[in-house]
C-alpha cells in the first residue's frame, strides 16, 4: 500500500503545516504504514518477477567477485537489496518508454531487457558491452532499449530526463520518461528546478527517489528536514506517493499509477520507494557506519528471501523448483562472465569516436603519447 499526496488544484494557494520527523536510530527508511500484504497477481507473473530479481542478485554478486579479481575497474555500485524496486518499476513501463538512471543501474539494464552478457561485458570494459566498453559500470547506455544512460554526477540525469519529457511532449508522443535517483539527489538544486519545470509545463515524466536510507554514509534523517521525500512534490503541486520498495507488486502498482498519470494526463509524478541496500555504497565500502542490529534487520528484510518464502507458502514455487531456477540463473550469469572474459577490449583508435554526435572540423584526437606537432 502506498501513501499518497494529491496535487493541489492550481488556483488554490493554501499553505501546509510542517510535519515533525519521527526520531529513528536505524539508517533505513520507514516503510509506508500500514504495510499491506502483497497484492494479488497470477502465479506465472510472480514467478517471472522472482526470476528477474534472482538474476539481478546473482549478477551483482558475480560483479562484486569480478571487482575483487580486478576484472572490473573504476567505481562499481550494486543493486543488492533493491531488486524488488528495480523489477517493480520496470514492470510498469512499456518498451517504448525512456529510462534515465544514476550510477547504480546494472539491475535496471537487466530488467529493461538488455542481455546479461552485454551488461557484464560493459562492466569489464569490453567492446561487446552496451557502451562498447567505454562507459563501464556507471555509464550503461542502450538507445534501442531506451535506457538513456547511467550518470555518475549526482542528479546529472534529472534535468536531462526532464528535457527528454519536453521532447516527447513537443512531438506529441505517448511515451513516458522515468528518471530514478537516490535519496541524496532530492537535496540538490537540479532536483527542485526539474520538478518545477516539469510541473509548469505538464511534462510526462515520473521522478523516482530510491530511498535506501543513506546518502553514501549519512542517514536521510540527518540530511533532510523532511525525510519523507515524496512530500517534496507538494511544493510543485505534483501528485506523489511513497511505497514499500521491498514488495515488487506494490512497487509495480504504485509505478503504474504514476506512469498512467504521466501518459494519459501529461502530468509529472514523484514516487518514493523505501528500499534499503544490503551492502555499502559501493563494492569497496564496508559500511562500518551500520550497527550490528541494523545489519541483522536488513538481512531479515531481504526482498528476495521474503518473496521466495511467500511463493513457497502459496504453493507457487517449491523449494526444489526454486533451486532449479537458481541453477539456471547461475548458468546465465556464468555464461555472461565467460562472454565478458573472452571479449576484446576496445581499440585505442576508437577513443574519440563518440565525443561528438556529428563530425566537428578540427577536432583534437591526440593521445597522451602522441607528439604535439606532426612530423
Secondary structure, DSSP 4 states (H G I P E B T S, - for coil): --EEEPPPPTT--------PPPP--SSSPPPPSS-PPPPP--HHHHHHHHHHHHHHHHHHHHHHHHHHTTSS-S-----TT-HHHHHHHHHTS-TTSEEEEES--HHHHHHTT--HHHHHHHHTTBTTSTTTTSS-TT---BTTTTEEEEESSTTHHHHHHHHHHHHHHHHT----EEEEEEGGGGGSHHHHHHHHHHHHTT--EEEEEEE-SEETTEEHHHH-SS--GGGGGGGGT--EEEEETT-HHHHHHHHHHHHHHHHHH---EEEEEE---SS-SSTT---TTS-HHHHHHHHHT-HHHHHHHHHHHTTSS-HHHHHHHHHHHHHHHHHHHHHHHHSPBPPGGGTTTTSSSS--TT-----TTS-SS--
